[in-house]
Amino acid sequence: MPPAYKPMTAVQSFDVAILGAGLAGRLSAWLLVRAGARVALVERGGPDGSGSAAHVAAAMLAPLAESAIAERRIVDLGIASVDLWRTWIQELPEPVFFQEDGTLVVWHTRDRSEVSLFTGRMRAVAPPELVQARLRALDGNGVGQIEPALAGRFPQGLLLQGEGQLDNRGAMRALLSCAIEEGLHCVWEAGEIDADALPALGIKAGVVLDCRGLGARAAWTDAAGPQGQALPGLRGLRGEVARVHAPDVKLHRPVRLLHPRYPIYIAPKPNDLYVIGATEIESEDDSPMSVRSALELLSAAHSLHPAFGEARVLELNVQRRPTRPDHLPAIRVDQQSRVVRVNGLYRHGWLIAPAVTEAACHVVRAMLDGDPAAHAVPAALRWPGMIAPVHEPASNVLTGAGGTLH
Ligand SMILES: Cc1cc2nc3c(=O)[nH]c(=O)nc-3n(C[C@H](O)[C@H](O)[C@H](O)COP(=O)(O)OP(=O)(O)OC[C@H]3O[C@@H](n4cnc5c(N)ncnc54)[C@H](O)[C@@H]3O)c2cc1C
């Protein structure tokens, strides 16, 4: 099927063209225009971001909770990123809900064997000083003190102090409007594009920054399998979440319910909204939520607090998390084609995107400054292995229109 973009006659030159206005695309656009770059942001959908994983996410910023299932790299990127969020959110012109009041972990008594698995994995992965500083065991009174809505419902719990959360949709709106105010040029409804399509859109760029998430799959196909065969370098993991309005519940922080089959989280958003998630299914299927998943998520929420029974279901969302074979983020730098690709944010995008996109933007700026080894910015030393030089097929070679940033 031909792409949906319409050819334009007038050509505009930019330092950077960013493909994809999801999480990485918007953050990068905001960072680069503030650094003085002329930036075009090109997105297949509209400005509301509804085609992105970022739009449906719970946006928990939980390095310690995630350490129960992730690698140490994610914890370290997460800690660095939460520091950046704290500063960046203050710099946005409109208020964005952001809190660091911790994550509450609870479980039903019959599932208590899950607790040692959860804490054991956390202790194996997270730095001991982080566990020491943040992990606090609670009795039933303690659970009720920090979340009065759960008083008397759980005899024990864990508080992971200092973990954060933000309003993803508010942050996406604020990043975009601030970047537009600073001169960002946006092209919406561009269809399924890649770097080659930019000239037809009237865009000439010094560097292309590819932030298309799963939409960039074709550019990440080179991982070698056990027999040397090509394997997908990027795949989607289906995630389903419900968004409900529950004014009678009153939770203040994300709550995770440990369960052997249906571990869920409930993340409060402004105005009594809650995101209940999330399934994680090894599938590229992006069809609507299954009845089974809806039952699992909503029943688990109801078992956490019966007032969820009267909540109103606003959305049942499905998106696929873009993930690499090692579940780690990656930045690929093709100096010759002048393309930088950021991907693999997986289930931790909101947690780790600030550190990852900041590193990618440093590479872009080094490239614009004419650095012949732009992949070797200091961030490459800080996060070994995350930034890699590559050489891609010639179809992606751009006609350079590079500039210098200050
Ligand atoms: C259910 C769910 C819950 C989550 N919860 C959390 C959480 O609590 N905490 C956390 O840290 N992370 C969470 N995440 C992960 C996070 O949302 C992702 O890691 C992150 O959004 C990935 O960012 P991205 O910019 O790479 O991709 P996306 O946010 O998906 O953005 C990609 C953008 O590129 C556009 N695009 C794609 N292809 C093309 C094309 N060919 N041409 C033009 N544009 C294109 C898309 O329309 C989209 O706007 C969750 C994800 C899901 C699915």
The ligand as an ORCA input file, in Angstrom:
! r2SCAN-3c Opt
* xyz 0 1
  C       0.338     -1.258     28.374
  C       1.632     -0.524     28.574
  C       1.938     -0.036     29.846
  C       3.162      0.632     30.052
  N       3.452      1.112     31.300
  C       4.651      1.708     31.523
  C       4.991      2.183     32.817
  O       4.194      2.138     33.771
  N       6.228      2.712     33.000
  C       7.131      2.809     31.985
  O       8.246      3.271     32.228
  N       6.822      2.395     30.738
  C       5.608      1.841     30.484
  N       5.300      1.390     29.236
  C       6.331      1.432     28.179
  C       6.367      2.736     27.384
  O       5.099      3.207     27.084
  C       7.173      2.470     26.095
  O       8.416      1.921     26.430
  C       7.397      3.737     25.305
  O       6.190      4.373     24.993
  C       8.190      3.457     24.026
  O       8.492      4.716     23.473
  P       8.796      4.916     21.933
  O       8.869      6.385     21.711
  O       9.928      4.046     21.547
  O       7.510      4.327     21.190
  P       6.040      4.903     21.169
  O       5.711      5.612     22.432
  O       5.156      3.776     20.754
  O       6.073      5.998     20.008
  C       6.333      5.647     18.654
  C       5.666      6.705     17.774
  O       6.101      6.514     16.434
  C       4.972      6.591     15.582
  N       5.271      5.795     14.377
  C       5.441      4.461     14.313
  N       5.742      4.075     13.069
  C       5.758      5.207     12.325
  C       6.038      5.464     10.969
  N       6.355      4.477     10.106
  N       5.999      6.737     10.537
  C       5.708      7.756     11.393
  N       5.442      7.571     12.704
  C       5.478      6.304     13.164
  C       3.824      6.034     16.400
  O       2.567      6.460     15.885
  C       4.144      6.613     17.771
  O       3.581      7.896     17.925
  C       4.086      0.780     28.981
  C       3.744      0.310     27.708
  C       2.525     -0.327     27.495
  C       2.170     -0.805     26.125
*
